[in-house]
Amino acid sequence: MAGGLSAHGATGAAEAAVLWQRPGQIRLHGLPPLALYVHLPWCLKKCPYCDFNSHEWGAASGQAGPLPQQDYVRALLADVEASLPLVWGRPVGSVFIGGGTPSLFDPDVIGRLLSDLRARLPLEPGAEITLEANPGTFERERFAAFRDAGVTRLSIGVQSFDDRFLRALGRVHDAAQAHAAVDEAARHFDTFNLDLMYALPGQTLADLQRDLDAALAHQPPHLSVYHLTIEPNTWFAKHPPAVPDDDTAYAMLDRIAERTAAAGLARYEVSAYARAGHRCRHNLNYWQFGDYLGIGAGAHGKLSFAQRIVRQVRWRDPARYVQQALAGTPVAQEHEVAARDLPFEFMLNALRLRDGFALRTFSERTGLPMNAVSATIERAQARGWLAVGDDGWLAPTARGFDWLSDLQALFLPD
């Protein structure tokens, strides 16, 4: 089935679970941690840089009136129930509700969703539950209601605190709303994240400095900072804006590293900075090549079995997804990851971690022997991109972190 069509959609999850348990190319002695990703696909306005599976509510034919929250939640729960044979009995360490703009959903709907998920999946005590929120959907008391619904962590898509750049990015909020949303998050949540972007159209180093000052003044426990990239099939791809050149973008990244470190935020991943005890557990599971069940329109998932690793994709169109999920066939595509591709897939994630990882984790998460990557690790060491400690710990060097894409590419199959 490697690279083949979905077994799940044709036969159902119970049959697929049996199929995925047959002898395969790898051997895992234990399954990795499992997380849950929930995709809520609608937003108020599609941003010109966005290539996620997000849909402006009301922009498509047949979309009118309020969001179909109840129908969509029923589909999500049907999706989970159809998937239970694939993850039966495995504890879930974190839940991430992303989008789209999940904060468009009513807090009481989110609360019922979380309660119903707990009834179907064994969430660990103290599981991290993150909700993405947009300052453009912020209302006073709303964030408190999300906390009361069971959300433990907010991720706020600020992107900039400068109205000029918010307009350039097509955001629906302004700087004042951004500040108000962050203040409210800090009031009600012990931990939260701010998303910022840099190398924006027309942005200078001084502009970035002001954005950093504004963000750090809120003393966020976690900050994610992303370089604006022009993705295919976006509005920006068709109408490219004038963005800072590479030298300026590198100078901006250096400034981000300096300012966050001075503010007590340690860079623990390529784009993530956190205070002690506030690293995102859900994202760490991705980067450590853990498993995740992805439910919702267009959601991706990765599930491990004793002798294979499987990737899934749900139906992308929200209306089609709801129809298929309620019929018990939420998975549009599903394939086994070929053993030859696993070293790259593992390193693509794990090398993003600044502190690195234990070498034994490679075999534990891929089911492959260390000799599958030992020669490539030696090549990377020779180039000064990787450091391997006597204790079996592997981490990118400062140079390797700067040339991360090239370092990851070394592990591509021949």
Secondary structure, 3 states (H helix, E strand, C coil): CCCCCCCHHHHCHHHHHHHHCCCCCCCCCCCCCEEEEEEECEECCCCCCCCCCCEECCCCCCCCCCCCHHHHHHHHHHHHHHHHHHHCCCCEEEEEEEECCHHHCCHHHHHHHHHHHHHHCCEEEEEEEEEEECHHHCCCCHHHHHHHCCCCEEEEEEECCCHHHHHHCCCCCCHHHHHHHHHHHHHHCCEEEEEEEECCCCCCHHHHHHHHHHHHHCCCCEEEEEECCCCCCCHHHHCCCCCCCHHHHHHHHHHHHHHHHHCCCEEEECCEEECCCCCCHHHHHHHCCCEEEEEECCCEEEEEECCEEEEEEECCCHHHHHHHHHCCCCEEEEEECCHHHHHHHHHHHHCCECCCEECHHHHHHHCCCHHHCHHHHHHHHHCCCEEECCCCEEEECHHHHHCHHHHHHCCCCC
